[in-house]
Amino acid sequence: MNFDLSQEQKDLQALAAKIFTDLVPPDRLPDFENPQDWHDEKLWSELAKSSLLGIGIPEELGGAGMGIAELCGLLEEAAVHVVANGGDV
């Protein structure tokens, strides 16, 4: 059984990494620790425009209809770029 990511999965994860890298540089990490600033409109907007927020939502409901592996790729990039320790997961 092959557990390697498909090219599409790799591309989705690379897209997520680029968005997080561009919009959440290390100097912004303290912003995410403040409960009053937990929502970053620009970041969420960019994730939505790139259809990453709909990865796990079925196509018939307006999502991308992908699976847990694709969602995990997005969540991994979020963890790497938004955790308070600067991405050392």
Sequence and secondary structure as in RCSB ss.txt:
>XXXX:A:sequence
MNFDLSQEQKDLQALAAKIFTDLVPPDRLPDFENPQDWHDEKLWSELAKSSLLGIGIPEELGGAGMGIAELCGLL
EEAAVHVVANGGDV
>XXXX:A:secstr
      HHHHHHHHHHHHHHHHH  GGGHHHHHSGGG   HHHHHHHHHTTGGGTTS GGGTS    HHHHHHHH
HHHHHHHSTTSS  
